[in-house]
Amino acid sequence: MTAPMVVRVPDGLLASVPAEVRGSGRDDVRLMVSRGTAVSHHAFRDLAGQLRAGDVLVVNTSQTLPAAVDGAVEGAPVVVHFSTLGADGRWAVELRTPGASGSTERRTGDRAGAVVALPGGERLVLDEALSPDRLWWARVSAGDVPDLMRRYGRPIRYYTERDQPLAAYQTVFALPAPGGLGSAEMPSAARPFTAPLVAELVRRGVWFAPVTLHTGVASAEAHEPPYPERFEVPRSTALLVNGARAGRGRGARCAAREGGRREAGGRIVAIGTTAVRALESAAGPDGVVREAAGFTDLVVTPRRGVRVVDGLLTGLHEPEASHLLMLEAIAGREALAVAYDQALSRLYLWHEFGDVHLLLPEENPHTAHCSSNVW
C-alpha cells in the first residue's frame, strides 16, 4: 500500500467540543473547497452554493452507538470499545485503559482467553486476535449487545475535553437499523447538516442517496487498513446514482452550456469516507452500481482509484491516516497537499467536531462539443 501523506497537526487545532458548544449551532463550522489545486474558504451554511441541480449526495444512515462500556480484567479497569458484529456472532472489540482526562489510552499485553467482567454480570472473553495486540474477536455472554450498550455505554471519545450526550454524535441522516446495530464511531462528515439545509438543497434540485456502513473503531495504528465492516447499498440508490451518471451525457452537457462553462450537475458526491467505501464496494469495474449488502474491507487508494465517486465532503484527517489515501485517489496528492497547507495556516479544526473539506472535480473552462460523449 502506498504511504499516505504525512500531516503534522498542532494540538490546538483538535476540536475538543461540538460546534454548537463553541458556536451557534452544529452547522457553525468552516468549509474548505478544493477544485484541483484551487482552494476557497466558506461557511458550511454556504454549501448549497457549491453544488448544482442534479448532483447526488450519498449519505450514510448508520446511527452512532454508545459503544464504550466500562469493564475489568482481573480487577484492573478497562474500557471496552465494541466495534463490529461479525457474521459468526462474535464482536470485534478493543480494550483500552482509562485515562486521567476521562478518555482512554492504548492497552497492550492481552491474551486470548482473557475474561472481561462487564456491568450487569455479563462477561466478555477474548477469542482471537484481529490485529496485532489491539483488536480482538470476542464472545459476549449478553444475548443483546446493543441493549447492553444502551444500558451501560457511552459514546467513544478520544479528543473531546469531556463526555458529550449521544445525541451530539447522531447525524440528521441517522436511522435505526435491524438488530439495533450501528456505528462504533460517528460518520462525522454529515454532522454539520441540519434539516433546514437538507430542505434547501432539495429545493435547489440536489438529490440524496442513502447507503449504510456501520463503521468500527477509528483508533487504528498508522498504515493499518480497516477490517471488514457491514454495509448496504439499496436498489433505489444504485438506480439514482447510475441515472445521474448517465444524465451527464450529451443532452445534459449541451443544455447546460453557457458562456463557455460546464454547468451540468449529476456529480456523485459522497458525504464521508464511509459513504465512499459503501458505494465503491457496490460498483463493478464498469462503474455501474448494483444493489449490495454484506461486509466490505475495501481500501480506496490512488492505485485502485474510484469508479463512481466524483467528489467528497469529509473532515480533516489524522497524520498518516489511510483515509488520506482515499482523498488522494479522488483529488490527487498535489491538490491534497495544497489544501492541507491552507487548512493548517488558516487554523481549521480537526476531528469529528471540527471543520470540513469538500473535494470537487476541477472546473473545465472550455465548452464541451455536443457531438462528443466524453465528460
C-alpha angles and dihedrals in degrees: 000000000000112000113253122240114279116237126182111209120189115230089242090068095059109106105235100181135030119273092249090058095051096032144012101292146337089279091057094104133108125259122212114195123202123193101175106305092336109104129188132179128225146152113269089238086069092062093112090064090060095055135066137220107273096031114132120219111203109210132190112231096193113129121221118250128213086246101164112091126176118237143150137237112204088337095310113120118245136169115228115212107202106210118167137357108231126218090254095054096259121123127229105229140174122210114213135180118244111249130216092251094056092259124099140253132214114275126206138180101057118142137204110275095035112143122219117201110220132192118279092034093289123143136210122201122198107232112171135000113250096183129008109292095327118068125041139186104232139182117227124202091214110096091208111041094174087057090049089054093048091052101042109010137094132192117286112252136181110163108022117107093231142002115288127205117267089247089067088064098050121094125215088252097054116125133180112263130210112277092016092278124156144136125315087215130026121269083235104184089078094049097098092056116108130190092252091053092048089051091050092051091050090050089053092054100259114145128218121214118189125217130165129225118164101212122211130214115316099206093101119149118253112291092008107137122222117267123228115302131185116260141168133193109189124218092248091059093047090053093047094049094045091047093050092050092048090049091062089076133102100309096046093049096049095045092049098047112117129156093347094300128119108232102164116129125206095112115148107228117183118212100219136350090271090062090051092052093048096046096042089048088060095047123094125217086268091062093246114137117222132188107272142165137174132069128333130193093175116152112195110214134166089258093053093038126186125290102190113011118092099176143010138210109204145147125256110279137226122268109275092002117159088232088071087067089058091051089049090051090055102039108014129250095268093054091045093050092051092049095048092047088056093045090055096044092048093046099242114181123245134217136032096319094041138090126299139233126215116202115196134171117272114270114253109219092192127086116246117236111249091222092060127089093198118106 
